[in-house]
Amino acid sequence: MRSRYILPNYRIAVVGSGAIGSYYGAKLAYFGRDVHFLMRGDLRAVRGGFGIRVRGKAENFLLAKVSCYNSTDQIGPCDLVLIALKTTSNCELLRLLPPLLKKETMLLTLQNGLGNEEFLAEHFGAERVMGALCFVCLIRVSPGVIEQFGHGRIVLGEYGRYPRPRTHDVAWEFKRCGVVCSVAENLGRERWRKLVWNIPFNGLSVAAGGLDTAAILADDVLRGRVLALMDEVIAAANKCGYSLPSTEALEQMKRTEKMGAYKPSTLLDFEAHRPLELDAIWGEPLRRALAAGAQMPTLAALYTELKEMNTALEKRESEPPPKRESVCS
């Protein structure tokens, strides 16, 4: 590992400044890192002087001066790019990332699910690609305002290889800025480990009619579906060559019980009429599991439910709004 006293001074871009991107980017910038945010809807408020505010029991801070832009052309080449777009927008990266790249630019995806590292490797080169899993409860409550309910830990690793000196350098950058961060020996295994939680709780929060984690656990039938899904995901991970113990389900259930009434990100997307991250969180894991010979009836059923709900949502969003009637009295 490189000496902690001779760390590089990274120029960092954040692509996807929603709750995840804004939170981790703001943490880095607040502690003096050179961070540049690509923003859309929040740009006017943040640039207009409101900055990025993080609120929560564990931390409360304001990043008053924010380097934010509406185009990656305005940001220019960087050393490290944090990718926090929803996976449904991955095709936009083909346009957004090239202006940020130089020979050794690192691409660190903070996205959920499977297939994101492969997408980046295919289009921008595997040598650049790293992945991170974010264990955090965040809600973007208004432009530039992020509420944090706990955790904040990051696990990062290299795509398709063991950690390198740069892996530890990036991890130490997060640590120096108050983020609990560890390096994974096997990024693929950690992706499947997180899916043990994401697949059941993100999926059932929508499929069961808009329930938070506490409501799901309080329902015996839904609790049974959670456990069945967890067992299937663990079995699939092992079939795909990523060793996960059967006790992983119980450990994750215990952690979820301590969260209280938490709304998973998929439920927040659904309530905001945003498309679900169907492929990355449910579709791709299902395809890989079936290809490896795993039996996945519970996940297949949930995936079908979510596809139908997402199709109905997209159809509703594509319909023109009803005409307003004017009434004069």
C-alpha positions as CSV (number, residue, x, y, z in Angstrom):
1,M,0.0,0.0,0.0
2,R,1.2,3.5,-0.7
3,S,2.3,5.5,2.3
4,R,-0.6,7.4,3.8
5,Y,1.5,10.5,3.9
6,I,2.1,10.6,0.1
7,L,-1.5,10.1,-1.1
8,P,-2.4,11.5,-4.5
9,N,-4.6,14.6,-4.6
10,Y,-7.4,13.3,-6.7
11,R,-9.6,15.5,-8.9
12,I,-13.0,13.9,-8.4
13,A,-16.2,14.0,-10.4
14,V,-19.6,12.9,-9.2
15,V,-22.0,11.7,-11.9
16,G,-25.4,11.3,-10.5
17,S,-26.0,13.8,-7.7
18,G,-29.0,12.2,-6.1
19,A,-29.0,11.1,-2.5
20,I,-26.0,8.7,-2.8
21,G,-23.9,10.9,-5.0
22,S,-24.6,14.1,-3.1
23,Y,-23.9,12.5,0.2
24,Y,-20.6,10.9,-0.5
25,G,-19.4,13.7,-2.8
26,A,-20.3,16.3,-0.1
27,K,-18.4,14.2,2.6
28,L,-15.3,14.3,0.4
29,A,-15.6,18.0,-0.5
30,Y,-16.4,19.0,3.1
31,F,-13.0,17.6,4.2
32,G,-11.1,19.4,1.4
33,R,-11.1,17.0,-1.5
34,D,-11.4,18.5,-5.0
35,V,-14.9,17.4,-6.0
36,H,-17.0,18.5,-9.0
37,F,-20.7,17.6,-9.2
38,L,-22.7,17.0,-12.3
39,M,-26.2,18.1,-11.4
40,R,-29.6,18.4,-13.0
41,G,-32.7,19.3,-11.0
42,D,-30.7,20.5,-8.0
43,L,-28.3,22.7,-9.9
44,R,-30.2,26.0,-9.5
45,A,-30.8,25.6,-5.8
46,V,-27.3,24.4,-5.0
47,R,-25.5,26.9,-7.2
48,G,-27.8,29.7,-6.0
49,G,-26.3,29.6,-2.5
50,F,-28.1,26.8,-0.7
51,G,-25.2,24.4,-1.1
52,I,-25.6,20.7,0.0
53,R,-27.0,20.1,3.4
54,V,-26.7,16.7,5.1
55,R,-29.0,16.2,8.1
56,G,-29.2,13.4,10.6
57,K,-28.6,12.2,14.1
58,A,-25.1,11.1,13.4
59,E,-24.0,14.1,11.4
60,N,-25.2,17.5,10.4
61,F,-23.2,19.7,8.0
62,L,-23.5,22.2,5.2
63,L,-21.2,22.2,2.2
64,A,-21.7,25.9,1.3
65,K,-19.4,26.1,-1.6
66,V,-20.1,23.5,-4.3
67,S,-18.4,23.1,-7.6
68,C,-21.4,22.0,-9.7
69,Y,-22.1,22.0,-13.4
70,N,-24.8,20.9,-15.9
71,S,-22.3,19.3,-18.3
72,T,-19.3,17.0,-17.9
73,D,-17.6,19.0,-20.6
74,Q,-17.5,21.9,-18.1
75,I,-15.8,19.6,-15.5
76,G,-13.1,18.1,-17.7
77,P,-10.7,15.3,-17.1
78,C,-10.6,13.8,-13.6
79,D,-8.6,11.2,-11.7
80,L,-11.6,9.5,-10.1
81,V,-15.3,9.4,-11.2
82,L,-18.0,8.4,-8.7
83,I,-20.9,7.0,-10.7
84,A,-24.2,7.2,-8.7
85,L,-26.8,7.3,-11.5
86,K,-29.7,5.0,-11.3
87,T,-28.9,1.9,-13.3
88,T,-31.8,2.6,-15.6
89,S,-29.8,5.6,-16.9
90,N,-26.6,3.6,-17.7
91,C,-26.8,4.3,-21.4
92,E,-26.3,8.0,-20.6
93,L,-22.8,7.2,-19.3
94,L,-21.7,6.7,-22.9
95,R,-22.3,10.4,-23.4
96,L,-21.4,11.7,-20.0
97,L,-18.1,9.9,-19.2
98,P,-15.8,10.6,-22.1
99,P,-15.1,14.3,-21.2
100,L,-14.0,13.2,-17.7
101,L,-11.5,10.6,-18.9
102,K,-7.8,10.7,-19.2
103,K,-5.3,7.8,-19.5
104,E,-5.6,6.6,-15.9
105,T,-9.0,7.9,-14.8
106,M,-10.6,5.4,-12.3
107,L,-14.4,4.7,-12.6
108,L,-15.9,3.8,-9.3
109,T,-19.6,2.7,-9.5
110,L,-21.7,3.2,-6.4
111,Q,-24.7,1.6,-8.1
112,N,-26.8,-1.3,-6.9
113,G,-27.1,-4.8,-8.5
114,L,-25.2,-6.7,-11.0
115,G,-23.8,-5.8,-14.4
116,N,-22.6,-2.2,-13.8
117,E,-18.9,-3.0,-13.7
118,E,-19.3,-5.2,-16.8
119,F,-21.0,-2.3,-18.7
120,L,-18.3,0.1,-17.8
121,A,-15.5,-2.4,-18.7
122,E,-17.1,-3.1,-22.1
123,H,-17.3,0.6,-23.0
124,F,-14.4,2.2,-21.2
125,G,-11.9,-0.6,-20.4
126,A,-11.8,-3.0,-17.5
127,E,-8.5,-1.5,-16.2
128,R,-10.4,1.6,-15.1
129,V,-13.3,-0.1,-13.3
130,M,-13.8,-0.4,-9.5
131,G,-17.0,-1.0,-7.6
132,A,-18.4,0.0,-4.3
133,L,-21.3,-1.1,-2.1
134,C,-22.9,1.6,0.0
135,F,-24.6,0.6,3.2
136,V,-26.5,3.8,4.1
137,C,-30.0,5.0,4.7
138,L,-30.5,8.3,2.8
139,I,-33.4,10.3,1.5
140,R,-33.2,13.4,-0.7
141,V,-35.9,15.5,0.9
142,S,-35.5,18.6,-1.3
143,P,-33.0,20.1,-3.7
144,G,-29.6,19.9,-2.1
145,V,-30.9,18.5,1.2
146,I,-30.1,14.9,2.2
147,E,-31.4,13.2,5.3
148,Q,-29.1,10.5,6.7
149,F,-30.6,7.8,9.0
150,G,-27.6,5.8,9.8
151,H,-24.6,3.7,8.6
152,G,-22.7,5.2,5.7
153,R,-20.2,2.4,5.3
154,I,-18.6,1.6,2.0
155,V,-17.0,-1.6,0.8
156,L,-15.0,-1.2,-2.4
157,G,-13.1,-3.5,-4.6
158,E,-11.5,-4.0,-8.0
159,Y,-13.5,-5.4,-11.0
160,G,-12.3,-8.9,-11.8
161,R,-9.1,-8.8,-9.7
162,Y,-7.6,-8.6,-6.3
163,P,-7.1,-5.1,-4.6
164,R,-4.2,-3.0,-5.8
165,P,-2.4,0.0,-4.3
166,R,-4.9,2.3,-5.9
167,T,-7.8,0.4,-4.2
168,H,-6.4,1.2,-0.8
169,D,-5.6,4.8,-1.8
170,V,-9.2,5.4,-2.7
171,A,-10.4,3.7,0.4
172,W,-8.1,5.9,2.5
173,E,-9.5,9.0,0.9
174,F,-13.0,8.0,2.1
175,K,-11.7,7.2,5.6
176,R,-9.9,10.5,5.9
177,C,-13.2,12.2,5.2
178,G,-15.2,10.4,7.9
179,V,-16.6,7.5,5.9
180,V,-16.1,4.0,7.3
181,C,-14.6,2.2,4.3
182,S,-13.1,-1.3,3.8
183,V,-11.6,-3.1,0.8
184,A,-13.1,-6.3,-0.5
185,E,-10.9,-9.2,-1.6
186,N,-13.7,-10.3,-3.9
187,L,-16.1,-7.6,-5.2
188,G,-18.4,-10.1,-6.8
189,R,-19.1,-11.9,-3.6
190,E,-19.9,-8.7,-1.8
191,R,-22.3,-7.8,-4.7
192,W,-24.2,-11.0,-4.1
193,R,-24.1,-10.5,-0.3
194,K,-25.8,-7.1,-0.7
195,L,-28.4,-8.7,-3.0
196,V,-29.4,-11.0,-0.1
197,W,-31.0,-7.8,1.4
198,N,-31.8,-5.7,-1.7
199,I,-33.7,-8.4,-3.6
200,P,-36.3,-9.1,-0.9
201,F,-36.8,-5.8,0.8
202,N,-36.5,-3.5,-2.2
203,G,-38.8,-5.8,-4.2
204,L,-41.4,-6.5,-1.6
205,S,-41.7,-2.9,-0.4
206,V,-43.2,-2.2,-3.9
207,A,-44.9,-5.5,-4.7
208,A,-46.7,-5.7,-1.3
209,G,-48.2,-2.2,-1.8
210,G,-45.8,0.4,-0.5
211,L,-44.5,-1.1,2.8
212,D,-41.5,-0.1,4.8
213,T,-39.1,-2.7,6.3
214,A,-40.8,-2.7,9.7
215,A,-44.2,-3.4,8.1
216,I,-42.8,-6.2,6.0
217,L,-41.2,-7.9,9.0
218,A,-44.4,-7.5,11.0
219,D,-46.4,-9.6,8.4
220,D,-45.8,-13.3,8.8
221,V,-46.5,-14.1,5.1
222,L,-44.1,-11.4,3.9
223,R,-41.5,-12.3,6.4
224,G,-41.7,-15.9,5.0
225,R,-41.2,-14.5,1.5
226,V,-38.2,-12.5,2.6
227,L,-36.6,-15.6,4.1
228,A,-37.3,-17.7,1.0
229,L,-35.8,-15.0,-1.3
230,M,-32.8,-14.7,0.9
231,D,-32.2,-18.5,0.8
232,E,-32.5,-18.5,-3.0
233,V,-30.1,-15.6,-3.4
234,I,-27.5,-17.3,-1.1
235,A,-27.9,-20.6,-3.0
236,A,-27.5,-18.7,-6.3
237,A,-24.4,-16.9,-5.1
238,N,-22.8,-20.2,-4.2
239,K,-23.8,-21.7,-7.6
240,C,-22.2,-18.8,-9.3
241,G,-18.9,-19.4,-7.4
242,Y,-19.3,-16.8,-4.6
243,S,-19.2,-18.5,-1.2
244,L,-21.9,-17.2,1.2
245,P,-22.9,-19.0,4.4
246,S,-26.5,-19.9,5.0
247,T,-26.3,-17.8,8.2
248,E,-26.1,-14.6,6.1
249,A,-30.0,-14.5,6.0
250,L,-30.4,-14.5,9.8
251,E,-27.6,-11.9,10.2
252,Q,-29.3,-9.6,7.7
253,M,-32.7,-10.0,9.2
254,K,-31.3,-9.0,12.6
255,R,-29.8,-5.9,11.2
256,T,-33.0,-5.0,9.4
257,E,-35.0,-5.3,12.6
258,K,-32.8,-2.6,14.1
259,M,-33.5,-0.2,11.2
260,G,-37.1,0.5,12.2
261,A,-39.5,1.8,9.6
262,Y,-37.1,2.3,6.7
263,K,-38.3,2.9,3.1
264,P,-36.0,1.2,0.6
265,S,-34.8,3.2,-2.4
266,T,-37.0,1.2,-4.8
267,L,-40.1,2.2,-2.9
268,L,-39.1,5.9,-3.0
269,D,-38.5,5.6,-6.8
270,F,-41.9,4.0,-7.3
271,E,-43.7,6.6,-5.2
272,A,-42.0,9.3,-7.2
273,H,-43.1,7.6,-10.5
274,R,-39.5,6.8,-11.4
275,P,-38.7,3.6,-13.3
276,L,-37.5,0.7,-11.1
277,E,-34.0,-0.7,-11.4
278,L,-35.5,-4.0,-12.5
279,D,-32.6,-5.4,-14.5
280,A,-29.7,-4.7,-12.2
281,I,-31.4,-5.8,-8.9
282,W,-33.7,-8.6,-10.0
283,G,-33.3,-9.5,-13.7
284,E,-29.6,-10.0,-14.0
285,P,-29.2,-11.9,-10.8
286,L,-32.1,-14.2,-11.9
287,R,-30.5,-14.8,-15.3
288,R,-27.1,-15.6,-13.8
289,A,-28.6,-17.9,-11.2
290,L,-30.6,-19.9,-13.7
291,A,-27.6,-20.2,-16.1
292,A,-25.6,-21.7,-13.2
293,G,-28.4,-24.2,-12.5
294,A,-30.0,-22.7,-9.4
295,Q,-33.7,-23.0,-8.7
296,M,-35.3,-19.5,-8.2
297,P,-39.1,-19.8,-8.1
298,T,-39.6,-17.1,-5.5
299,L,-37.4,-14.6,-7.2
300,A,-38.9,-15.4,-10.6
301,A,-42.4,-14.7,-9.3
302,L,-41.3,-11.4,-7.6
303,Y,-39.5,-10.3,-10.8
304,T,-42.7,-11.0,-12.8
305,E,-44.7,-8.9,-10.3
306,L,-42.3,-6.0,-10.4
307,K,-42.1,-6.1,-14.2
308,E,-45.9,-5.8,-14.4
309,M,-46.0,-2.9,-11.9
310,N,-43.2,-1.1,-13.7
311,T,-45.0,-1.5,-17.1
312,A,-48.1,-0.1,-15.6
313,L,-46.2,2.8,-14.2
314,E,-44.5,3.6,-17.5
315,K,-47.8,3.4,-19.3
316,R,-49.4,5.8,-16.8
317,E,-46.5,8.2,-17.2
318,S,-46.7,8.1,-21.0
319,E,-50.4,9.0,-21.1
320,P,-51.2,12.7,-21.6
321,P,-52.5,14.4,-18.4
322,P,-56.3,14.9,-18.3
323,K,-57.6,18.3,-19.5
324,R,-58.5,20.7,-16.7
325,E,-62.0,21.9,-16.6
326,S,-62.6,25.6,-15.9
327,V,-65.7,26.4,-13.8
328,C,-67.0,29.9,-13.6
329,S,-69.5,30.8,-11.0
